[in-house]
Each structure stands twice: as C-alpha cells, then as structure tokens.
Amino acid sequence: MSEPETNETDRRLTVFLVDDHAMFRAGVRAELGAHVDVIGEASSVAEAVSKIAAAEPDVVLLDVHMPDGGGRAVLDAMRRSHPHVRFLALSVSDAAEDVIGLIRAGARGYVTKTISPEELAAAIRRVADGDAVFSPRLAGFVLDAFASRPDVPVADPELDQLTNREREVLRLLARGYAYKEIAKELFISIKTVETHVSNVLRKLQMSNRYELSRWAADRRLV
Amino acid sequence: MLVVRIALVVLLGFNGLGLLLYAAFWAVLPQQVVTSDPPQRRDLAMLLPFGAIGLGVVLLQALVFDDSVAGTAGWLIAVVAVGAGIIWHQSDPTKRRLGGALPQQPWLAAVVAESDRRFFLFRFIGGGVLVATGIIGVVAVYAPAGSFTAVVNGVIFALVGLLGVGVVAAPLLWRMFNQLRTEREGRIREQERAELAAMIHDQVLHTLALIQRNSADIKEVQRLARGQERSLRNWLYKPTASPTERFAAALEQAAAEVEDTYAITVETVVVGDTECDERVGALVAAAREALVNAARHAGVQTVSLYAEVEEDELSVFVRDRGAGFELSGVEDSRHGVRGSIVGRMRRHGGKAEIRSAPGDGTEVRLIMSVARESVAAAKEAAR
C-alpha cells in the first residue's frame, strides 16, 4: 500500500505463517524473505497454537479458512494468553462475514491473498506497530455496516457511529488510496490517518451494531 | 373395468367367490395410474362397491341358507371385509406406488405411506377395531351358543392376534421408515453433489484446461484465472441480483467485463445499493468508460472502483496509479473522456471530474444527485 521502508532499519520483524496450503506458505515465505524473518509456519489450528506460543513472533499471518476451525479458532486460543502477538488475517475470501468475524475476534487487519509482496510487508509492519490494516473492501464493509440508518437506534454513539473524519478516511481507503495519499488529500499527517484507522478498528471490534454481530455470527464456510 | 366388476358381482352368488376374487385381484393387480395432474386420492365413492358387496354377501347368505348362524357369520365376514377395505382403500395410490423405496408387500406400503398423520391413525385404529370385532364375532358365533367365556376367549384371541401382527410388523415398519428417510437424505445429498460436480466440470476444469493450453501467455492465464475466481466467488457468496435492476450488480458486471476484455484487475467496492433507472444506467456506463480508459492507457494491472449510494447522491470513483496525462493537452482528441464520460454525465444531470497528472495516475469522479424520495423508496424496497 505505501512506504514499506519506514521502519525497516530498526529491526527485522519476526513473522509466523498459518495456512493449510503448503504451496501458499512457500510462496509467501519466498516473497517476504527480503523484508521480514519468517520464523515458523503451521498448517493446522492445533499446530499453530502450540508453535506460536513457543515462537512468540511479532506478527502472525493467519488464513481465514482452514479445515478445523480456521483463523478464528487460532485467535480465540491465543488472544488472551499472548496479547502482544499481533494477527493479520490473510484470505482469498472477502466475504463480509469472514472479514468482520476475524476482526472482531482480535485480528488487527485484513488483506486478500492477491496483495503484492511489498504491500504485504508494509501491512505486516503497520500491524506490528499497533496500527490497523484495512483492505479497500474491508473499508467498504465498514462504511456499509456503520451507515446511518434513521430507523436503527444507536445504543452507544461513541462506539456505534463513525466520525465524519473516520468516514472520509475509510472512503479514501476504499477508493484505493494509500495512507500517504490520504494524508495529503485531507491535509493531515500519516500518523493521524493511522490513528483514525485504529479508532475505526476499535469500534469495529467493540460495537454492538446489529450488522456487525450478524456478520460476525453467520460464517457460512469453514 | 365395469364388465369385470359385474362379472364378479354375479360370481358373488357362488358362496361369495366373487368377493374373494375381487379382493384378491384388487390387491394384486396394479391400479391404472392416471397420469394427469394433480394426482388424486382414491375416491371415497370407490368404497361404495365394497360396502355393497359386503351387503350382498350378507343378503345372499341370508336368502340361500336360512340358517341364522351362517347368516351372522356372513355379516361378520362382511364387517371384516369392510374394515380391511378401509385400511386399504384410504391409502393414497400414488404414494403407495412410491416405488423401489417401499418394500414389495403392497399392504405394508399402504400403511407406511405417510399422507396425513391423523388420517393415518384414524384409519389404522378404525380398521383394527373393525377387524377385531369381526374376529370376535366369528369366534362368538361358532362357539357354543350363550357361552360368555367363549366371547372373552374371542376377545383375548383377537387382541393377541393384533398384538402379534403389531410385533411382527413393527420392526419392519420402523426399518422402512428409516430406509425412506435415509433414502431421501441421500437423494438430496446426491443432488447437491451433482450440482457441484456440474459446476466444477463446466467451469473449473474447463478453465484449468484452457490455462494449461495457454500457459505461455501470461496475460491470458491471468484473465482466465481472474474470471474463474470471480464466478466461483459469485457462486459461493452472492445472492444473485440482476445487473439490469440493481446498481451494485450493474457496476460489478461492468467491472467484470472490463477485467475480461483487458486482462486487468478491477478492485470493486460498492457501499449501499439502489434500483437501476435510466440515470443510474448512464452513471454505470460512464464508470465503465472510465474503467476502459484506465485499462487502455494507464498501463497498470489494478484499477480501483469505488461507488457509494448516499441519501441524496450516487458517487463513483475510478482510480488508477498509472501513467496519467496532461488534461489540457489531450482533451479534444479523446472522445472517450469528452463524450462518454463528461458529456454523458452532464446530459443526465450529473457531473464528472477528472484529476490527472503525468506519472501520478488518474482519478475519475462521477457524481449523480438523486431525488430524495426515490432513494428512500429504493431503500425501503431493498429491506
């Protein structure tokens, strides 16, 4: 998406891959080799849970769809015991219920598998820094889910509504703008853009809006 | 058919031979299936001949043998016949014919055929009571006259008989119910599997074959893979909406066409949806033109398409990070931009704005304001 080089000099990040397709793991490992250290991989939920606990990576790249419960199961097992490990969901699917479900389970971002290696590396760094990563489609879903509907009462305005600024940022994300470009367009700093996106992520995880719980609840595929 | 019935009625005279034959034929011979819809239930009126036959037997017996015992026996046989007839007749002939799933014995099948539970129960109990009464009666009549114990014995025997039938038939019935159920489940699964197999065969295998054949041509391979991915996604996730009716579906179709034609990726994000009308159609056409321009001139693999439906306006953004161009320099020569995008939007009461600079990509912004009521109505309809 943008500036993958920002913190590259600090320290190489450690990344763990969870995906049931060996071919895909090998591909990602090769692509990411130049940017981060891939310190382990797992092909099943059980394997992932034990190996991540041992390896303690900075970021886990997590496949949404796996035979025995998927990324959701890994997140549920790891979130409490290892809060410092950050999760970035990676999937071929961009169905709303998968995306929202994983974000609400604790993933800090979501990207599709068609993402370029540079963008993936940038996304990993962003997640490692505690920021959020939204694909254009995820931004679209969020706009959709938080659309103001006159007939739906808002229980908690702080959590259930987006501010105008957050809405603008999401719109630009959905239009394919990188953070840097959004900052330029809105005359704000990149850091501010990141703050807005992180706030949206928090709302996405905490809000009880009907659309969110519905999407999070009905996952049609595993 | 009628002739046969008359002949049988005549045969009745010979000690009820006709009745027996009729019953036997009726049970064994398949009833002619009337194929015209809807499949009708067995007519209640068809019970009439049965009753009449029973009555005839009784009358004949009473006339021929002036013996009261035999006469009563005839009565009772008639009651048994009618009871059996009820059990038998009320079953649905089309269901009875349910085919290989049901066991060979037609009478069991008749009992199993689940048409209406209450009706089924009624006929079963009613028929059972009649049969029992008949048996008791026969026993009572042929037993030494006036013996009360004989009647009690008769009742017991009848109950034992019914119980026996129940014990024998129950596991069989149970198995049949199960068989039927698993059969039905199996059929449904089989159907789903067949549908999936057909889809995979028609689409996925076909695409894989094409990819193998065109493996040297990267563009073609990408185009094939992209198209297949899109159709699988649609198959998995999307409720199908008609592109002629819904804004989002129309945009997605336009994006798909451009992807297929120019072998690029269009990242489509649509927020909200609305009904299509002439102006929405124009907006979609302008967006399509913008996508085509980006695909042709930008020289990039990915183009972003974002559309949002708001209360009072529809907006579409087409953006690429490609070559870009100097707006003032080329405007006149490029009919696509002037006529198909800017002009079209203006004609339909919308506006188009193009931002571009050499080396900095291009963004086309299309905005169409809509009357508030129509959007509200569309939202209502969508709900």
Contacts between the chains, C-beta under 8 A, distances in Angstrom:
chain1	res1	chain2	res2	distance
A	93	B	233	8.0
A	93	B	236	8.0
A	93	B	237	7.7
A	95	B	236	7.6
A	95	B	237	4.6
A	114	B	265	7.4
A	136	B	267	5.5
A	136	B	269	5.1
A	136	B	304	6.4
A	136	B	306	7.1
A	137	B	267	7.4
A	137	B	269	5.3
A	139	B	269	7.1
A	140	B	269	3.6
A	140	B	270	6.9
A	140	B	271	5.1
A	140	B	306	7.2
A	143	B	271	4.6
A	143	B	308	7.1
A	144	B	271	4.9
A	144	B	272	6.7
A	147	B	271	7.3
A	147	B	272	6.6
A	171	B	306	7.4
A	171	B	308	7.0
A	174	B	269	4.6
A	174	B	271	7.1
A	174	B	306	4.8
A	175	B	269	7.9
A	175	B	304	5.8
A	175	B	306	4.2
A	175	B	317	4.7
A	175	B	319	5.7
A	175	B	363	7.7
A	176	B	267	6.3
A	176	B	302	7.9
A	176	B	304	2.9
A	176	B	306	7.1
A	176	B	319	5.1
A	176	B	321	7.9
A	177	B	319	7.8
A	220	B	237	7.8
A	221	B	236	7.1
